[in-house]
Amino acid sequence: MESHVNRTLKTTALATTFCAVAGAAVAGYGQVAAQAQEPSWTVARTQAQVQAQTAAATSARHGHGQGDAFTGTRKIRVDGHSVNVSCSGRTVARKPVVVLMAGGGDGLETMAGLQQTLSHQGRVCSYDRLGEGASDQPNGIQTVDDSGRILTGVLDRIVGDRPVVLAGHSLGGYIAARYAPDHRDRVTGLVLMDATIPALTEGIRKAIPESATGMAAELRDQTIAVNEGQNPEQFLIADAPVRSAGRIPVRIIKHESQFSEVPDYGPALERMWAEGQQEWRALSARSRVSTAAGSGHYIHVDRPDVALKAIRQVTAQATNHR
């Protein structure tokens, strides 16, 4: 079988933009098919594979009440853009709505397994960020504030005034963690699944020095390029300190092994990643870090049981403390 690195580097050579993972061309970009058992590293953007039940929605934004109680997938208007959203399950009194956030380069379909299972116990939604899946392209470089504005618009429509638990993979986790501190009235819990680390550009420069050659040098350069906005979302993945989101429950789950295919710098990259996950603990005094045994970057694919347990625990804690 062709190695992940060789396959992704070939793909990247043909792509007009770079994409990377949280950890591999190392930023939170990658694509995984629904049936995949292993994560891939840097890959080019593809169209979303699942667009079933898509319907046009009105352009009105709902900032109050319980939100739109639809089931299935539809497109809504947010800040002048069409955003693809999927919701399932019924609202449960006092229980936060779970909002799943896919990694960079992935559409909401990569969260379909989690969403289907979680929807048996309550309301669950997911969405394609601008530049991903079936949502519109961004107008240009996006910052955390830009992505947060879209997320707020999505929540206004699908959740209304209800509290939410954000569960994000890779770049989705990074965005969720940056969003929560400024939205404490809304975000009552976080689950970060191998989230892109808070200072990835600095970390990759230390882990792989400028003197590196070959695959390692290419990985370093691609990661920095991706962080500067050369990715499908044109998202600027900026290094910044972690800010507190209050005393909300936070579960931070990291992969067990991801960098074995860069043998010369694998140990340094693993240390960088592990230290970055520990930095996310500053989000809350109720943060906890754990490792998903046997998992690569796509924890929700490799170990869905671990992801489901964490989301259920955080949701229960957020419900009980309201």
Protein Blocks (a to p, Z undefined) as FASTA:
>chain_A
ZZfklmmmmmmmmpmbdcddehiacnopacddfkbcbdcddddddddfblghiacddfbd
cfehjbjadedjddddeehiacddddedjddehiacddddddehiafklmmmmmmmmmmn
occdddddehiajbccdfbdcdfklmmmmmmmmmmmmnomaccddddehjlmmmmmmmmm
mmmmlmgcdcdehiacfblmlmmmmmmcfkbghjllmmmmmmmmmmnopafklpacdddd
dddebjadcdddddfblklmmmmlmmmmmmmmmmmmmmmmmmpmkbccdddehiafklml
mmmmlmmmmmmmmmmmmmmmZZ
